[in-house]
Amino acid sequence: MIEVKDLVYSYVSDTGDNEEVLKNINLKINKGEFVAILGHNGSGKSTFAKHLNAIHLPLGGKVYIDGIDTSDTEKLWDIRSKVGMVFQNPDNQIVASIVEEDVAFAPENLAIDPAEIRKRVDEALETVGMSEYKNHAPHMLSGGQKQRVAIAGIIAMKPDIIVMDEPTAMLDPIGRREVIKTIEDLNQKYGITIVLITHNMDEAVKAQRVVVIDGGQIKVDDTPRNVFKNVELIKSIGLDVPQVTMLAYELRKVGFDIRDDVLTVDECTEEIYKLCQ
């Protein structure tokens, strides 16, 4: 579904020099996968995300979406119909004064039949659990609810892929849980390919694959369990690991026989229980 070949991209710095942000990125993401992209600030992960629906175009290499070259400007409409994007601040994506009108905005711009738009809006709001708020004003909603409305607006376009650039960064813990549950449902129940850009290690654990970008290059690409058990490597890149993984790591360091790939509270509890027997 997504194929990135030798992707290179740079910005012009304040001094007028070219600052290379992405350096020969190679990555394949299959249909229906849920992939988390991790990296510290300035690592290039958000710049990478913007290449997936042609907000940025490669300065070197290629990006293909379902076989379509993103550099082909005549195919821009097709690419953006296949790839929806959800950004960090939902207020930047909400454009209408009523929830259902906002969700209908993108399909209307795709010139879809009004009867089909009505159906899509209802389905999208139901998918994100916001049907009861369809006649509410978005500015009256919580941060998590706003973000779910923004996601519903993308779902109504019926994309094959949804790219989410730190969608929970501005949310409280409750809002964060709501949005992550929605993301998991979109992937597991509806088979939508998800690319999640995040700083949150507990969110990354939910993915099938974790890709770590550092200095514009892919440093790690593996399952969450295999990625996070390499605690020293991940911390050397400037990232954290899930708290329970760190606890297990510290216990192992002082001699306790505990798994090195603990990812959840339940797993950690089970391992500590075994030590007490």
N, C-alpha and C positions, 0 to 999 in steps of 0.2 A: 504493500500500500504506500509506503514511503521509502524512497531510496536516495541516499545522499552520497555523492561520490566526490572526494577530494575538494570539499567545499572550503573556499577561502573568502574572507570578507574583512574589510578594514574601514576605519573611520579616519577623517582628517582631524588631527588634533588641533589644539589652540595655537600651536606653534607652526601649523601648516604642514606638518609631517603626517605621513600615513601610519596609523596605528593599527597593526594587524590584530583583529579580535578573534577570528576563527582561522585555524591553520590545518588545512587538509583533513577535514572531518569526513569520516566514512561511517555510515550507519544505515541499517535496514530495519524497518518496523513492519511487521506483518499485520494483515487484516485482523481486527478483533483484539489486538494486544493492548495492554495497559502498561505504559512505560513512563517511569519517573525520571526526570532530568535534574540532577543535583549539581550545585556549584556555588561557590561564594560570590559575593558581589564583584562584578567585573570579570567573571570567568568566561563570559560569552554565551551563557545559556539562554538568556532572553533574546539576544541577537539571533541565535540559532532558531528559536521558536518562530521568529518573524519571517524566516525563510520558508517556513512550511506552508504559508498561504500567500507568498509573494509580496509581502509588505517590503521585504528586502530581497534583492536579486543577487545571485552569486557574482563576485568579482573574479572568481576562479572556481572550476569544478561545476558540478550540476546537482540540482535537486529535482527529483521526479515524484509526482503525486499520482498514484495509480497509473503510472506510465507516461504522464504528461510532464513535459519539461517546463518548470516554472519561469524560465527565461523567455518562453514563447508568449509574447504579449497578446496574441490573438486568442490564447487559451486562458487568459486571466479569469474570465467569468466562470469557466469550467472548474478551475482550481479552487476558487473561493466558494463555489457551490459544494465542493467536496470537503473543504476544510473550514470549520468554524473556529473562531477564536474568542476566548473569554479572558479578560484582563483583570489586573489586580483590583482596580477600583470599579465596582459595579455602577457607580454614579456616572462614569464616563461612557457607559454603554446604554443606559436607560434614557430614552428620548421622548417618551410620551407621558401624559399625566394620569393615565389609567393602565393598570397592569396588562390587561388583555390587548389593549391597543399597542403597547410596547412590544409584546410578543409577536403581534401581527406585522410589525414594521418591516422586518427583513423579507418575509414571504411576499408582502405587497410590492416591494422593490424588485422582486424576482418575477413580477407580473403573473403570479399564480391566480387561478380562478378563485373568486371570493368564497364560494362554497367549500373549496378545498382548504382555503386559509382558515375558515371557521373550524373545520375539523382538526387541522394541524395545531391551532392555538389551544383548543380544548385538550388534545392529546398531550401536548408539550407541558401544559400546566399540571395535568394529572401526573405525568411522569416525574416532575420535580416536587410533587406534593403541595402545589400552590393554587389548586382549583378554587378553593374557598375565598381566595384573595383576588380573583380576577377583576372585580370592579373597584378594588382599592387604589388609592394613590400610592405610587412607588415610594415617595418621600416619607410616607408614614410607616414603612416597613423597617424591620431590623436589618442589620448588615447582611446576615446570612440569608434572609428572605430576599433581599435585593439581588444578591448574587445568584440565587436560584431562579429568579425572574430573568436575569441576564442569560443564564444557561438555557432557560426555556426558549428565549428568543433565538438562540442558536439551534436548538433541537427542532424548532419549527421550520427551519431551512432544510431539514433532513440531510445533514452532512454525513459522510462516511467517517470522518475524523473530526475530533474536537481537541484543539490545543488550548491548554489552560496555563496562563502565565501568572503563577503565584496567586491563584484565586482566593486563597484564605488568609493572605498576609494582613489584611485590614480587619479581620473578624475576631470576635471573642471566641472562647472555647466552644460554646454552644453552636454558634454560627459555623464554626469550622467543622464540627461533627456533622451538621446538616449538609453542608456542601460536599464533604468527602463521601458521605453515604449516597448522595445523589450521583456522584462520579462513579462510584462502584456499581450502582444500579444500571447506569447507562452502559457500562462495559459488560457486566455479567448478564443482564436481562435483555439488552437490546443489541449487543454485539458491536457497539460503536468503538472504534479505535481511539484510545485516549493517550495523549501526550501531556503529562503534568509537569510543569516547571515549579519547583518548590524548594524552600529552605528547610522545611519541616521533615525531620527524619521519620516521625511516626506516620506521616502521610505517605512517604516513599515506601514504607513497609507494605502498604496495601497493593502496590504495583506488582506486576509479574516480572518486570525487569527494572533495574536501576542503572542509569548511565551517568557517570560522574565526569563533568567537564572541568578542566583546570587549565588556565593559561591558553584558552582557545583550542585545546585538544582533549580528546576522549582518553581518560586515564583508566577507567574501569567500566565494564559492561557485563553484568551478570545478574543472577537472581538476588533479591534483597538479602536472603540468608547468607549467600556467599560474599556479597559486598560488605555487609556490616560486621561480619566476624573478623575482617581485617582492620581491627580498631586502629592500630598504629598508622597504617597507610591512610585511612580516611582522615584521621586527625592531622596527619602531616600535610594534607591538602588544605586544611583549614576548616574542615567540617566536623560535625558531631556525629555520634551514633545514637540510636534509641537508648533511653535511660536504662532500661532493663538489660540491654546488651552491655552497656558500660558497667553496670553492677556485676554482671557475670564475669566480665573481663577482670575487674578488680579482685573478685573472689578467687579467680584462677591464679592471679599473680601472687597471692599470699598462700597458695597451696591447696585450695579446695578443688575437689574433683567435680567440676561442673561444665556442662556443654559450652562450647565457644560460639555457638550459633543461635543463642537465645534471642528471640525477637519480640515476644509478647509477655505481658504480666503473668498470664496463666502458665506459660512455659517456665518463666523464672520462678514462680511459686512452686511448681512441681519439682524443679531442680533443688531448691532450698529445702523443701520437705524431705527429699531423699537424703540430704546431708544430716537431717535431724533424727533419722531412724537408727 
